[in-house]
């Protein structure tokens, strides 16, 4: 318990420090409404993908196929939209097709989630290998479907998902809050959530406690798949296009964000609140440096350094607590 | 004979033989020396990296950062070489040394702060690659020195095909062969090699047996970095330019090839022989698709299917074995 709290405190302190530092460097520009709103548009993509990564890491797994399945979902939806709806169309008919396209996109990522679940829970392939295989396969299907081209020119109702405002609140942010809240409820207030943490800590003990590990892992990867599908709809709408290799740099970033947020790579530990704090820290750093006209690649390097720093501080604090028992 | 069926390597070899037969039936050009020489040359980059990855996997770790290490090493080396001159030996040595140094940083973080290797190397991948792109401004280096270009085009065996077109075995695969030989000696004939297997099998027992865990960690990750530095030079030899973004992003493909060859991600298991077969399988699928006139768009689909089926079959066999063992214990 002490460890969990100390992590939240460390993250909150870092968050405040980063916020203060960026405010000091950028002046009032940083806290202007426009800047905060643009951050709220940028965070959700990586945020929802990180949630998809986090839930698998809690079971001591990993899901390398999230970006590939997100792209295939987006391509499926975009293929339906570009073939059946004109970009400037409106009315009930196109709206229905758009809804159908989103449903189709989400089902594709759900099916990939089930395939991962089957490989990991039934065949008992290690998660990193299973999802590495599906990642390459799914990307291959995307390339075959699009011949490597970009699908663009999506209709108006779809663009709302990524660019719309509801009462001043960006639509992607609303989706992210819903996704994070749902994940938090599942993890903290349902038996499934309990089992996910138990499998991550000790799968054999969990099995002998009468838990159906197979079913739990299936659901874990299904949720992970659907979340990458939701992220896909936001990405497709924001870019107004879909392609086989969009967002590939996000893959390692989602692991980075999860670990920074206190998700243990060995499984069993990690909370949605920690992940959200970590995502806000990363977004503050990248927006702040962007306002300072810092090279975006330096931002990437700084994210990496922050991750190592946090892990080192965690390690040292655990060591200190062990050597200085109260 | 029965023992052979226990190893994933046997199945990979079988798939390679069957696939080669199928491709040869459709296009006899596959089974020619010319094609073989071509394949060896184009897969030297993957081949060298895969051996480094094999060492890390056997030791029970994983390295994601090697593509960034390769890029930083070769970029810095060629930048210095273009300004101050040099020769092929200084290029290889310098790039290997920079790579080993960056690998050493990984090892220090992993060992002293007990951070999982996957997390450490994801972080250092971003640090190395980000800093390189900042300092280089993302500009590519062209106009490789004349001696560098000539070396890359050297053939050690020169032949002429039936149509009168000359071809040959490039000098580039020889670098790969040298790496294979060194890796073979280390893994099979030195205490160091035993230590790497022991470390991956069980860290605590390796420590109590008297292996120096720090030294093993330092060696494994800096060896990975050293090979990444050499592989980076190979990539530049083939392309005759230094790109900042041509290698990063391929790390999982290399790991996939090693895993196809039977190395386990939990450590302690993996053979050089298997890794070579894994690289060969990946190469033959790519080359075979071209020779069978199947669009290269299908490449990823085939590789993905092969990986899923291969890891699926071996995982399922392990599962059945475990069941059998469990039932014996209950009786």
Contacts between the chains, C-beta under 8 A, distances in Angstrom:
chain1	res1	chain2	res2	distance
A	64	B	252	6.9
A	119	B	308	6.8
A	119	B	312	6.2
A	123	B	312	5.0
A	123	B	315	5.4
A	123	B	316	5.2
A	123	B	319	7.3
A	124	B	315	5.1
A	124	B	316	7.2
A	124	B	318	7.3
A	124	B	319	4.8
A	125	B	311	5.1
A	125	B	312	5.8
A	125	B	315	4.2
A	126	B	265	5.7
A	126	B	266	7.4
A	126	B	311	7.8
A	126	B	315	7.3
A	128	B	265	5.8
A	129	B	259	5.9
A	129	B	265	6.6
A	129	B	307	7.5
A	129	B	311	4.5
A	129	B	315	7.9
A	130	B	308	7.3
A	130	B	311	6.8
A	130	B	312	7.9
A	132	B	252	6.0
A	132	B	255	7.1
A	132	B	256	5.8
A	132	B	259	7.4
A	132	B	307	6.7
A	133	B	256	7.7
A	133	B	304	5.7
A	133	B	307	3.9
A	133	B	308	3.8
A	133	B	311	6.2
A	134	B	304	7.0
A	134	B	308	6.7
A	135	B	252	7.2
A	135	B	304	7.6
A	136	B	252	7.8
A	136	B	253	7.7
A	136	B	256	6.6
A	136	B	300	5.4
A	136	B	303	5.4
A	136	B	304	3.8
A	136	B	307	6.3
A	137	B	300	7.1
A	137	B	301	6.2
A	137	B	303	7.9
A	137	B	304	2.6
A	137	B	305	6.0
A	137	B	307	7.7
A	137	B	308	6.3
A	138	B	304	7.2
A	139	B	300	5.3
A	139	B	304	7.5
A	140	B	297	7.9
A	140	B	298	6.9
A	140	B	299	6.9
A	140	B	300	2.9
A	140	B	301	3.4
A	140	B	302	7.4
A	140	B	303	7.2
A	140	B	304	5.2
A	141	B	301	6.1
A	143	B	297	5.1
A	143	B	300	5.9
A	143	B	301	7.9
A	144	B	297	5.0
A	144	B	298	6.2
A	144	B	301	6.2
A	147	B	297	6.1
A	148	B	297	6.9
A	248	B	249	6.2
A	252	B	64	7.0
A	252	B	122	4.8
A	252	B	125	6.7
A	252	B	126	7.1
A	255	B	118	7.6
A	255	B	119	7.2
A	255	B	122	5.6
A	256	B	119	8.0
A	256	B	122	6.0
A	256	B	123	6.7
A	256	B	126	7.3
A	259	B	119	5.2
A	265	B	116	4.4
A	265	B	118	6.4
A	265	B	119	5.5
A	266	B	116	7.2
A	295	B	133	7.4
A	295	B	134	4.9
A	297	B	129	7.4
A	297	B	130	4.5
A	297	B	131	7.8
A	297	B	133	3.8
A	297	B	134	5.1
A	297	B	138	7.7
A	298	B	130	6.1
A	298	B	131	7.5
A	298	B	134	4.7
A	299	B	130	7.4
A	300	B	126	4.9
A	300	B	129	7.1
A	300	B	130	3.9
A	301	B	126	6.2
A	301	B	127	4.8
A	301	B	128	8.0
A	301	B	129	7.7
A	301	B	130	2.9
A	301	B	131	4.9
A	301	B	134	6.9
A	302	B	130	7.6
A	303	B	126	6.0
A	304	B	122	7.8
A	304	B	123	4.2
A	304	B	124	6.5
A	304	B	125	7.3
A	304	B	126	3.5
A	304	B	127	3.9
A	304	B	130	6.7
A	305	B	123	7.5
A	305	B	127	5.9
A	307	B	119	7.1
A	307	B	122	7.7
A	307	B	123	4.3
A	308	B	109	6.3
A	308	B	115	7.3
A	308	B	120	7.0
A	308	B	123	4.9
A	308	B	124	7.6
A	308	B	127	7.7
A	311	B	113	6.5
A	311	B	115	4.6
A	311	B	119	6.5
A	311	B	120	7.8
A	311	B	123	7.9
A	312	B	109	7.8
A	312	B	113	4.9
A	312	B	115	7.4
A	315	B	113	4.7
A	315	B	114	5.7
A	315	B	115	6.8
A	316	B	113	7.8
